[in-house]
Amino acid sequence: MDLLSKYDVLGAFWVTVQLTFYSAVGALIWGTILAGMRVSPVPLMRGIGTVYVNVMRNTPLTLIIMGTSLGLYSTLGVVLTTKSDKDLTFLATNNFWLAVLGFVAYTGTFVCESLRAGINTVPVGQAEAARALGLKFTQTLGIVVLPQSFRAVIAPLASVLIALTKNTTVASAIGVAEAAALMTSMIEFDSQYLFVIFGIIALGFVILTLPTGLLLGSVAKKVAVKR
């Protein structure tokens, strides 16, 4: 109890929740765009999508997150907050959004591959019928193919979301005050409670991820497309 009163555990996990939420929304949008590129009839679009997905999926996440801070902010001066650099919270806020950007760029590739697998479950005849009716590729994808694809891949997307939740610990590498950063601070100043600290942080992540998996798993069974 002394540890819980001494450190802002709930505040740290709230930052983790925010990181997960914004990154998940961004990754879902970006991953959907990438999936459209991967199945596009335009060879150039397919090529760009393929190269991006293969490169980003095989790049260590820590390297991507560090790149957003050192590459985008320190080198290029990219700022993702409206706060002034004279504001004491400027760096923390900017690092938060840089981390979100890194997670979106990385996790979007896994969303893309999950969706592409879902697209492959849609009978080809449905897309052909849509094109025969005069629908363009983007209309066929958005109206006919993607709705069925999402229903087919809710369970895989749940796994991606759970992995993203755990991956947010990497944000501590650029100073984002989430759960992993707090754990490091707790170990530094209260190392005698090492196993208790590990237990608290582990329990926090179980509370975040277990209900997500159970809920989305249940949703996946209810909305699954019957073939």
KATAVEN-V333999 format. One record per backbone hydrogen bond with DSSP energy under -1.0 kcal/mol. NH is the residue of the N-H (numbers start at 0). CO is the residue of the C=O. Records with the same first field share a line. If there is no record, write none. Layout:
BEGIN
NH: CO ; CO
END
This chain:
BEGIN
4: 0
5: 1
6: 2
8: 6
11: 7
12: 8
13: 9
14: 10
15: 11
16: 12
17: 13
18: 14
19: 15
20: 16
21: 17
22: 18
23: 19
24: 20
25: 21
26: 22
27: 23
28: 24
29: 25
30: 26
31: 27
32: 28
33: 29
34: 30
35: 31
36: 32
37: 33
38: 34
45: 41
46: 42
47: 43
48: 44
49: 45
50: 46
51: 47
52: 48
53: 49
54: 50
55: 51
56: 52
58: 55
63: 59
64: 60
65: 61
66: 62
67: 63
68: 64
69: 65
70: 66
71: 66
72: 67
73: 68
74: 69
75: 70
76: 72
77: 71
86: 83
89: 86
92: 88
93: 89
94: 90
95: 91
96: 92
97: 93
98: 94
99: 95
100: 96
101: 97
102: 98
103: 99
104: 100
105: 101
106: 102
107: 103
108: 105
110: 106
111: 107
112: 108
113: 109
114: 110
115: 111
116: 112
117: 113
118: 114
119: 115
120: 117
121: 118
125: 122
127: 123
128: 124
129: 125
130: 126
131: 127
132: 128
133: 130
134: 129
139: 135
140: 136
141: 137
142: 138
143: 139
144: 139
145: 140
148: 144
149: 145
150: 146
151: 147
152: 148
156: 152
157: 153
158: 154
159: 155
160: 156
161: 157
162: 158
163: 159
164: 160
165: 161
166: 162
167: 163
168: 165
169: 166
170: 167
171: 168
172: 169
173: 170
174: 171
175: 170
177: 175
181: 177
182: 178
183: 179
184: 180
185: 181
186: 182
187: 183
188: 184
189: 185
192: 189
193: 190
196: 192
197: 193
198: 194
199: 195
200: 196
201: 197
202: 198
203: 199
204: 200
205: 201
206: 202
207: 203
208: 204
209: 205
212: 208
213: 209
214: 210
215: 211
216: 212
217: 213
218: 214
219: 215
220: 216
221: 217
222: 218
END
